[in-house]
Structure formats: structure tokens, C-alpha cells
């Protein structure tokens, strides 16, 4: 997945879409206060500059689906692993809730269900039937909308064709009004994400940790600033 | 021996009454605990190996709100009743099973995740005319369909084959694969020619058994993950966890 930070307006539509799509329990004030709110994607906001020249910077942060994920080797029951498609998978029915993975994650995108999820009666019929409801005591995180991937692959299979680029959209991508989020096959050199990866604005989050994320970012373009990190290989990502 | 009996008699005289009552109570209680533990152990072990023994209310057959006989609708050949007599209609003609294709009623099975249970209207399509008037299940059906009275309502069928909540089973790709590869069909029914593609209905028996011969549908295969994975391995289907668990 590619995230074009230049296009992000911080509108939080992705956060809401993800919440609805993936049966994430409602985050009440109580949960936020205890730092136990669950949101698979969040929009981080940074202020830059001094008044009156203040700028807000937004970065959507979701599970980076690291190639070298710190969460995977610490799981004692193999509830999280890397699959052949390059995704970091969380197997809910295997998870026993040790929370080691969340402690290992430098991006803080893994969430623990401290409570049995509850929805108001009026929302019970809005739950997505394709996504498992996670019970109390297990970990959850962004799945790259794996149910949508399965559905897309199935549809292509039944029609006897290969998957088209852009056919599978994650919920956050679908909701993004500025198309800042792009999901696609990075093994396909002609896909849109592969094109974006060649951009000189390319960077990843916390590259020094060597997690080699599968989510990459395209830096913000500013009038008063040169294109960030242009040509500076190896240093990419320490700005934002 | 005599001395032993006299010893026990002698001791009984000195034993307090509360102890005389307590000992048999404890003995019976211990037996009860052992019996309960045995039932639980049997339940767990059989549940681990296949389907749990039908104790503690865990039963695999369900009394459906209407006695729908798959034998009549999906079966073939002459219909017989419980005593083996050939069933006849009101003018004395011998009745034959209908031999409907599974997909006639379970219509979404070849295109979607769920096989689908037909709406009452589909039953009523035939049964507003067909079937005896005094038959109890048909009267119930016609009431549900709104043909008799005003109480039209859906039939609350009980679900027999239920996957756990963390499993996403989709019928469509399974039927697509099995119709193209008949050799992978388990419990192959008659008429399956391994060389050519088959009708979707012939693939159902792989997991559901011979439903056409069941008066009351029950789950005959364990349908546990081991069975899924075995078949997936044999047929080169994905064994990635996220293929089914997400």
C-alpha cells in the first residue's frame, strides 16, 4: 500500500471506514482515557512552525505489514505470521492474548481487546458478516481488508481471469476523498503502487529499525520547501 | 472371619450416628463426581476426535419447525413410509420421489457464500396446489405462506451445518472446483463420471453426505479444520490461515 501524504487532508474518513468495515467496537471516551481505544488506522497530526505560519501535517498510520516484522517471532502460538502474499496475518482463533506482539510493534498499530466488544442494539445489523468479531482477550490489527482481497480473488477466479490492478480496494482507500491511499500488487511492475514506489518522495516509517514495511509513504510537497529527501537514499523517512 | 464381623459390630456400637450417615453420603457423592467427570472426559475426547457424544444438550439432529423430507424432494425412486409400504396418493397411485436438483431450492450455492434457504413463497409455488389438504406440515407451510389465514411469516428453519464464527466458508469456489474436478468429490454419488464435469448438485455429498436419503437432515461429516485442511492439501487449495480465518 502506498500513502501519499501530500494528498492527505486529515479528514479521518479512512478511520471511520475502517471502523465500520472491520467490526471494530465503538471507542468510548472511557477507552481513550485508558489508552485502550482500537483503531486499525489512525491519522497522526503534527504542528509545524510558529504562529502565524503554522502548518498541520497529517500521516495516516496503519499496520505496516513489515517484511521483517517484530511482532511475528515473539508470538508463542504462531497467531501472527507472514503469508505468501506479503501480508502480516493475525489469526484470531489462535491468539491467546500474551500481547507480546503489541509490545514489539514500533508503529503501535496492534490493539488488544480488553473487553468483550459491544454495540448498541441499533448497530447490530450493521456488522460486516465477512469479518470475524474479535472477542475479549485477543489481539487485532489492520488486515489490509483481507476479506476484500479474498472476494476479489474469488471473483476473478470464477470469471477465469487475472486480477486487475486497482480491482481490490481496502475500505480506507475507498473512503479516501483525495485518493491518498493506494492498494495494489507490488510484485506487478505495472501496478499503480509500483509506479508510486519509484517516486523520489518515497520513504518508509522508522526505516532505521530495519522492519522493511510493505506500506510506504510519499512525502509532502511544500511551496517553501524542496521535495523532501530528494535523492537522499538511506536517509529517507527521518523527516516526518 | 467371625472375629472380623464381631469387630465391626463392636465398632459400630461406638461409631457416632453422624459418621454412619456421612460415610455412605460421601461414598455416593464420590461416585457421582467420578460419573460427572467421566461424562465430561468422554465429551471432550469425542469432541476432539470428531463430533462430541450427544450429551449435555449437544445433539446433531434438530426438530425443524416443519417436517421437511429431503427424501421426497431430492430423493429418487419409489417413496416408502416408515413401515416399508409404498406411499400412495389419495387416488391410490404409487408416489415417486421428485428428484429435484439441490440448486433448485438452495439457489445461491453456486454463486455466493451461503447455500441459501428458499423463501416460503418458493415452497408455496408448488404447495398451494400440490399435497394433501389435511397434512399437518403442509397446513403449517400454507399458514406461513399466507395461503391459509393472515399469519404469513417466514419459517424459522434450524441451521444444521454451522461453522464457528471465526471461519469464513464460501460455497461458490468449492462447487466451482468440484464440478470441474469430479475425482475430488468425496462420498461420490452414482452417476459421477470422473472424466467430465458434473452438475453442482453432485458435489454436495462431499461434506453434507447423502442428504437426499435423509428424512431429517443431520450433519454426517465432522466438518472440523482437519477435514478442511486434508482436502485442501490433497487438491492444492490454499492452506494459508487467512484463506478461511479473517
Boltz contact constraints between the chains, C-beta under 6 A:
constraints:
  - contact:
      token1: [A, 83]
      token2: [B, 240]
      max_distance: 6.0
  - contact:
      token1: [A, 83]
      token2: [B, 242]
      max_distance: 6.0
  - contact:
      token1: [A, 89]
      token2: [B, 241]
      max_distance: 6.0
  - contact:
      token1: [A, 89]
      token2: [B, 242]
      max_distance: 6.0
  - contact:
      token1: [A, 91]
      token2: [B, 241]
      max_distance: 6.0
  - contact:
      token1: [A, 91]
      token2: [B, 245]
      max_distance: 6.0
  - contact:
      token1: [A, 92]
      token2: [B, 166]
      max_distance: 6.0
  - contact:
      token1: [A, 93]
      token2: [B, 166]
      max_distance: 6.0
  - contact:
      token1: [A, 93]
      token2: [B, 245]
      max_distance: 6.0
  - contact:
      token1: [A, 132]
      token2: [B, 166]
      max_distance: 6.0
  - contact:
      token1: [A, 143]
      token2: [B, 246]
      max_distance: 6.0
  - contact:
      token1: [A, 146]
      token2: [B, 242]
      max_distance: 6.0
  - contact:
      token1: [A, 146]
      token2: [B, 246]
      max_distance: 6.0
  - contact:
      token1: [A, 147]
      token2: [B, 246]
      max_distance: 6.0
  - contact:
      token1: [A, 154]
      token2: [B, 173]
      max_distance: 6.0
  - contact:
      token1: [A, 158]
      token2: [B, 176]
      max_distance: 6.0
